[in-house]
Amino acid sequence: MKKEEVRISLRQVRVIDAVSKTRGIEHAAGMLNMSQSVVSREIASAETLLGISLFQRGWSGTEPTALGERILQRCSAALKLMAKAEDDIETLSGKRPRLKTALRWHHLDAVAAVVQLGSASLASAHLGMTQPAISRSIAAISEYARQPLFVRKRGGLEATSQALRFVALRDELLQELGTIGNLRRGAKHKLIGRLAVGMLPFSGQDFVAKALGDLTNRHPELRLMAIPGSYNTLAAALRRGEIDCMIGILRSPPPFHDLREVFLYNEKFTLVAREEHPCHTHRRSISALRNAKWIVAPHGTPVRAYFEGLFQTEGATPPAQTCEILSFSDAEKVIMNSNAIGLLSYSDQCLANLPPKLKKVDISLPASEIPIGLTIKKSSGAIKILKAFESILRNYCS
């Protein structure tokens, strides 16, 4: 059998589907009543047969790779075909077979050959199997079906309606799973798989949502994830391969040797408050606002470091009582509905289109320009997807 015609086993189909659904080897093993080592071996064997990696470590656990996603779709469809065959056979005989846990290709091959040729001996020669092996396969699948599949007649073995349904199931499974080699070849020319973007806090990122929407319109088979978090949390996930990039304020340079930064555009630190806030009534300085309530990013972020530096340069102690919020949109909402002043960062375009209830505080901030961009691994594997994302981002940033 040529490599492109190789069939993954129906047992491997079950294992691939279970690992994908449970997001991990341990839970899949429990679901399948197998040991973790057996599940791992089945995945490794399937990957060897197919010549691809099926799974990768992801933010939510074990996730399918780009090509693994396509194989998974076929595996899930195959299991649905088996479930439908169980329904049909139960309707025919009143007895429900046990197929999904026990069915093998050699069972189906044996039934199909005997149905076609009328005897186990002819089926044996046709399949290159011994006659006892054919008989064992027929006996096993009859046991799983909980009913005989053939009636012995003078002229040979006569197939029951249930046997014919197994032949139909074999054809359906071959159509679904037998084209995996062609699927693998075709997928090389498409942008498929996952793009997981870590969203760093406190920079205006509405264009990221637009870019992700644009990307999924152009490449509908991509699976996109936007994951908010702190720099250290997302950097650790990026280095482990659980996400593909981070976007937000660049560290210039990044604190980890295996990460690199891609500049996109500049934003500016900006003070904002609700329109009716007293700070808008007359010109103030930063030191005069030291007793105000503040919405600021947490300690350890560039925003917080800049915030504290503003007061220190004027000889004032940075305010200790502040509200720390990681989400940019949540911070804006809290500022709109409170007497707090926020230190956020905006592009010129976003600043010109502030939400109606927000207003820029008229205080000039020194050295307020900050670089925004992507942080990725130097050895990133999802180059095509990242390049497509970066290209679309640049269009929105320009």
N, C-alpha and C positions, 0 to 999 in steps of 0.2 A: 504493500500500500504506500503510495507516495505521501510525502510529508503533508502536502496541502490537503490530502483527503483524510488525514488522521481524525479519528473521533475521540473526543474526550469521553471518559466513562460516565455513565449515568450517576454513579456514586460521586464522581467529581462534580457533576452538575449540582447535586444536592449540597455538597460542601461549599462550593463557590457561592451559591445563593444564601446559605446560612451565615457565612462569614460577612457577606455584604449587609444582611439584614441586622445582624447583632453587633456589627462594627468591631469584631474581635474574635480571636481564636478561642479564648476561654468560654465565652458565652455560646459560640457556635457549637463547641464540643458538648456543652450541656444540652443544647437544643436537639442535637443529633444523637445523643447518647453514645458518643465516641470519646476517646481520650484526646487530649490536646495534641499529643504527638502524632496520632493518626490523622487528625485534621490538617496539621502542618504538612505532613507527608503527601496528603492528597493534593493540597494546593501546590506544593513544590513539583509534584509529578505533572499536574496539569500545565504549569508554567513551562516545564521542560518540553512537553509535547507540542505546545502552541508556540514556543519560542518567544514568549513575552512575559513581562511581569504583570500579574493580575491586580495586586494590591500594594498600597503604600501607606505609610503612617500619616494620619491626618489629624486635624484639629479635634474632630469628634471620635477619633479612634482609627481603626483600620478602614481605609477608603479604597475604592477601585481606582486603578490607574486610568489613563486615557483610553487605551485599548481594552483594559479590563472592564470598563463601563459597558462597552459594546458586547463583550462576551457575556457579561452578567445579564444583559437584557435577553439574550438568547437562552441562557440557563433558566431564567425566571419564566420565560414563555414555554420552555420544555416542561417544566414542572406543572404548569397550568394544563398542558396537553395531557399529561398523565392523570391529573385530577379529573379532567373531562372524560377520559377513558374509563376511570373508575366509576363515574356516574353512569355512563352508558352501559357498562357491563352489569352493574347492579340493577339497572332497569330491565335488562334482558333476562337475568336469572334470579333476581331477588337476593343475591349474595354479593356483598361488596368486597372486591379484591383488595389486596395490600400491595400496591405497585410502587409508590414513591420511595419506600424504604428498602425494597428488595430487588426491583427490576434491574436487569443487566442486558447489555446489547446481545450477548450470546443466546439469551432466552428468546428475544425477539427474532434474531436471525434464524434460530432453529424452527420456530413456529412458522415464519414466512416461507422457509425452504420446504417444510413438510406440506404446508398448504399448497404450494406451487407444484410439488413433485409427487405428492401422495404417499410417500413412504420415508421412514427414517434412514434406510440404506441409501436411497437416492439423494436425500438431503445431506447425508454424510459425505458422499463423493462431491457434491456441489460446493459444500462449504470447506472441504479439506479437514473435516473433523472425524473422529471415530464414531461409529454408530452408538456405542454406549454413551459417549459424550452428548450426542443428540438426544438420546433417550433421557439422560439425566436432566438436560435443560428443559425438555418438555415436561418432565415430572415436576421439576422445581416451579416452573411458571404456572402449572396447573394447581399446585399447592397454594401459591400466592393468590391465584384467581379464585381458589376455593371451589373449583368445579372442573370437570374434564373438558379439554379443548378439542379432542378428536374422538370419533367413534370408529372402532375397528370394523371394516367391511371386508368382503371377500376380495375386492379389488384394491384394498389398501386402507389408508387412514382418511376418514372423511371429516372435514373441518366443521366445527360448530359455528354458530353466529359469533360466539365470544372469541374464537380463534381468529375469525375474519376481522374482528374489531382490533385485535392485537396487531394484525398485519397493517391495518390502517394507521394505528398508533406508530408503528415502526416507520412508515412512510412519512408521517407528520414530523417525527423527531429527526429523521434524516434531513428533511427539508429545513428544519429550524437550526439544527446543530451541524449539519454536514457542510455548511457554507462558511464555517469559521475561517478557513484559510483565505477565501475570497474577501471576507469581511476585513481581515487583517490587512490585506493588500490595499483595499479601497480606503481604509482609515488613514493611511499614510498621507493622503492628499487632502485630508480634512483637518480642521482645527477642532479637536474634541478633547474631553477630559475635564479637569478641575482647575479653577483659578481661585485661590483663597487669599483675600487681601486683608491684611491687618490694618485697622483704622486707628492711627494715633490720635490722642485727644487734642482738642482746642485749636483746630485750624479749620477754616471754612472749606468744607469738602462737598458742597452740593454738586460740583462738577464730576466728582467720583461716581456718584449715583448715575449721572447722565452717561458717563463713559461706560459703566457696567451695562446700562440699558442698551447702549449702542452696540457693545460687544456681543451681547446675547442675541440682538437682532441679526447681526451679521453671521454669527456662528451659533445657531440654536442648539447644537449638541454639547455646548460647553455647560458645565455646572459651576456657577459662580457663588462665592461666599464672601460676605463683608463682615469682619470680626473686630469689634472695638476692644481696646485694651491698653494697658500701660506699655511703655517702651520695653521694659525688662521682660514682661510677660510675653509680648509679641516677638521680641528678639529671640527669646529662648525657643518659642514655637517655630520661628523661621529657621533657626539653626538645626532643629530636629527634623525639618521637612514637613511640619504639620501645616504651615501656611507657605505661600509662594513669594510674598513680598509684604512690605509695610509701606504705608503712605502717610506723610505728615512732615513735621519739622525735622530737618536733617541735623545730625550731630556734628558733621564736618570736622574730623572724620568720625566714622562709627567706632564705638568702643570695643568692637570684636574684630579680630584679624580676618575672619572668614566672611565678613559682610562688606558690601560696597554700596555706595550711594549714587543715585542718578538724579541730578538736579532737573526740576521742571519749571519753576517760576518762583517769584518772591511774593511774600505777603508782608503785612505790617502789623506790629502790635498796636492795638487800638483800645481805648477806653470807651465803653458804651454803658448807657443807663436808659431807663424808661423815659419817655418824652417829658413827663411831669416831674421828674426828679429834681430836687432843689439844686443839685450841682450844676444845672444848666442856667441858673438865673444870673450868675455873675462869674467872672473869670476867677478861677482858682488855681492853686498849684498842687502838686502831688502831696507835699507835706501837709497842706491844709485838709487833705482827705484821709489822713491817717486814722481817724476815728470812724470812718464810714464802714458800712458792711460791704464785703467784697465777695465776688465769685471768681475764684482763681483755680488753676490746675493744681494738682497735688505736688508735694515736695518731690524733688528729683527730676522734674520736667523743666525744659528750657523756659516755659512760660512762668513757672514759679520763680526760677532763678532771676529772670528779668524783672519780675514784680518786686522782689526783695531788693534788687539792685537800684530800682527807682527811688526808693525811700532812703537807702543807705547813702547814695550820692548827694542827697540833700540833708544828710546828717540826722535823718529821722529813723526811728525804729520801725521796721516793717510790721504792719498789723498782724496780730496773732490770731484773732478770731475771724476766720474766713470760712466760706462754704466751698468745699472741694467737690467738683463734678467732672467726671470724665467725658461725658457726652456733650459735644458742641451744641446740638439742637436743644438738649435739656437745659444747658447753661443759659442760652438765649431766652427760653421760656421762663426760667426762674427770674432772670433780670427784668423781664417785661412785667412780672407780677410781684415785684418786691422793691424795696428801697436800696437794693444792693447795686454796686457798680461792678462791671465785669471787665477783666482784661482778656481779650480774645485776639485772634489774628485774622485779618481779612485781606483778600486781594482787592485791588482798586475797584473792580467790577462788583464784587459782593458788597463792598462798603457803600457804593453808590446805590445799592438796592437793598438796604437794610429793611427788616420787617417794619411795618408802619408804627409799631409801638416803641421801637428802639431809636435812640439818637446817639450820635458820637459826642463824647465829652470833649469840650474845646480846650484840651491841654496838649501842648506839643510834647511828644515823647522822643528822647534822644536814641539814636542808633536802633530805630524800631524795625528796620527791615530784616526779615528772616527768610532763609531758603526752605522751600517746600519741594519734596521729591519722593522717589521710591528708594527703599532699602531692600536689597536682594542678596542672596548668597552668591559668592564669587563663582561657585561651581553649580549654579542653578541648572536644573535639567529641563524645566518647562520653558525653554528659550522662545519657541514660536508663540506661545500664548502670552508670555510676558512682553515680547516685542510688539504684538498686536495691541495689547493693553496700553503700553507706553505710547504708541503712535496715536491712539485715540485720545489719550489724556492730553498729549501735547496740542492736539487740535482744539480742545476745550480750554486749555490754559493760555493759548496765544491770543 
